Amino acid sequence: MSSFATERATESNYEDNPSAPPALANLTPLPELHAAFTTHLNAKSIDEIIQLLSADVRLQESAAVDAQGLQGKEQVEHKLVQVCKKMGGLLQNATDEGHLMKDEVTTKTVLQLKKGMIRLTVGCSIVWFGGLIRLLILEKGATESFMIDTTPPPLQSEEEGAEEGPPSSLLEPFLVPRPPSFPPPTLTLKIQSCSNLVNAPHNLRPINPYVKVKLPSGTRHVTKVIKLNKNPTFTDAESNGCILGLCLNHSDKTKVDSYFDLQIMDWKPVKHRLLGEIRVNIGEFKVKGEEEEMEYSVNMRWRKDATGLIKLKAKVEDMELWWR
């Protein structure tokens, strides 16, 4: 029974998805839910896809454990709109049911796309929770190895153990086994505003500021340009916010994204100019997913006596550290 969406049958499981159609509240086999997702993807039915997403859904482009990805329903929904535009109408096996893995919550298929003479494969792996998508992986160029089942078997219940033989000793309720793997840690940033920006004394041209975010691992993000403004406010959350996958190696502290650089830039038609920069230590943020408002003073590069200000919201999520 664990391979069915049993939890969708209770009203409490509709809290993160109250608009879900009644049909999904039945004991729908997960392979059929998988086929429903790929069918909606091929039909570009984004509204139906959204109804299958959990509130904390994650989207990755690779099945690797440390793969970067998007976290949260709003972020994933925006990306799936783009995916529907690219893949919609091209799937040759959209109605195929997913193959249920031995953990009884993961389904997989390798989707076949064809456009003219061009053929492409995309591996589709879905981890379900209560009949909703908790983790979605869409891996381009997937091969047969994508379908290898590496999932752990489900924990055996007390009743199931009694049927097969004498019950084994159970762990205390507060002793939960450590998961074999964790989602990649993420840094969520929302650049809010800058103020008191100063250009070079010899440059009388107005400032067109934007902010660049850089991680040691090479991941970066750039906000929109706010033209002709020394005190810009970045109001477009979609363009000026970002979720960056952190490269964290808890066993080797020398191989981590321990900080990020904020560079305030001045857009110019020929060459953009650096106005000021600051390095922020990621360790000063909490790791339990709580959003924090921060502001930092930034020394202006072109006037040593001038100091600008940058305000942002930041959130670090690292489930491996939560477990400790």
Rosetta blueprint (number, residue, H / E / L):
1 M L
2 S L
3 S L
4 F E
5 A L
6 T H
7 E H
8 R H
9 A H
10 T L
11 E H
12 S H
13 N H
14 Y H
15 E L
16 D L
17 N L
18 P L
19 S L
20 A L
21 P L
22 P H
23 A H
24 L H
25 A H
26 N L
27 L L
28 T L
29 P E
30 L H
31 P H
32 E H
33 L H
34 H H
35 A H
36 A H
37 F H
38 T H
39 T H
40 H H
41 L H
42 N H
43 A L
44 K L
45 S L
46 I H
47 D H
48 E H
49 I H
50 I H
51 Q L
52 L L
53 L E
54 S E
55 A E
56 D E
57 V E
58 R E
59 L E
60 Q E
61 E L
62 S L
63 A L
64 A L
65 V L
66 D L
67 A L
68 Q L
69 G E
70 L E
71 Q E
72 G L
73 K H
74 E H
75 Q H
76 V H
77 E H
78 H H
79 K H
80 L H
81 V H
82 Q H
83 V H
84 C H
85 K H
86 K H
87 M H
88 G L
89 G L
90 L L
91 L E
92 Q L
93 N L
94 A L
95 T L
96 D L
97 E L
98 G L
99 H E
100 L E
101 M L
102 K L
103 D L
104 E L
105 V L
106 T E
107 T E
108 K E
109 T E
110 V E
111 L E
112 Q E
113 L E
114 K E
115 K E
116 G L
117 M L
118 I E
119 R E
120 L E
121 T E
122 V E
123 G E
124 C E
125 S E
126 I E
127 V E
128 W E
129 F E
130 G L
131 G L
132 L E
133 I E
134 R E
135 L E
136 L E
137 I E
138 L E
139 E E
140 K E
141 G L
142 A L
143 T L
144 E H
145 S H
146 F H
147 M H
148 I L
149 D L
150 T L
151 T L
152 P L
153 P L
154 P L
155 L L
156 Q L
157 S L
158 E H
159 E H
160 E H
161 G H
162 A H
163 E H
164 E H
165 G L
166 P L
167 P L
168 S L
169 S L
170 L L
171 L L
172 E L
173 P L
174 F L
175 L L
176 V L
177 P L
178 R L
179 P L
180 P L
181 S L
182 F L
183 P L
184 P L
185 P L
186 T E
187 L E
188 T E
189 L E
190 K E
191 I E
192 Q E
193 S E
194 C E
195 S E
196 N L
197 L L
198 V L
199 N L
200 A L
201 P L
202 H L
203 N L
204 L L
205 R L
206 P L
207 I L
208 N L
209 P E
210 Y E
211 V E
212 K E
213 V E
214 K E
215 L L
216 P L
217 S L
218 G L
219 T L
220 R E
221 H E
222 V E
223 T L
224 K L
225 V L
226 I L
227 K L
228 L L
229 N L
230 K L
231 N L
232 P L
233 T E
234 F L
235 T L
236 D L
237 A H
238 E H
239 S H
240 N H
241 G E
242 C E
243 I E
244 L E
245 G E
246 L L
247 C L
248 L L
249 N L
250 H L
251 S L
252 D L
253 K L
254 T L
255 K L
256 V L
257 D L
258 S L
259 Y E
260 F E
261 D E
262 L E
263 Q E
264 I E
265 M E
266 D E
267 W L
268 K L
269 P L
270 V L
271 K L
272 H L
273 R E
274 L E
275 L E
276 G E
277 E E
278 I E
279 R E
280 V E
281 N E
282 I H
283 G H
284 E H
285 F L
286 K L
287 V L
288 K E
289 G L
290 E L
291 E L
292 E E
293 E E
294 M E
295 E E
296 Y E
297 S E
298 V E
299 N E
300 M L
301 R L
302 W L
303 R L
304 K L
305 D L
306 A L
307 T E
308 G E
309 L E
310 I E
311 K E
312 L E
313 K E
314 A E
315 K E
316 V E
317 E E
318 D L
319 M H
320 E H
321 L H
322 W H
323 W H
324 R L
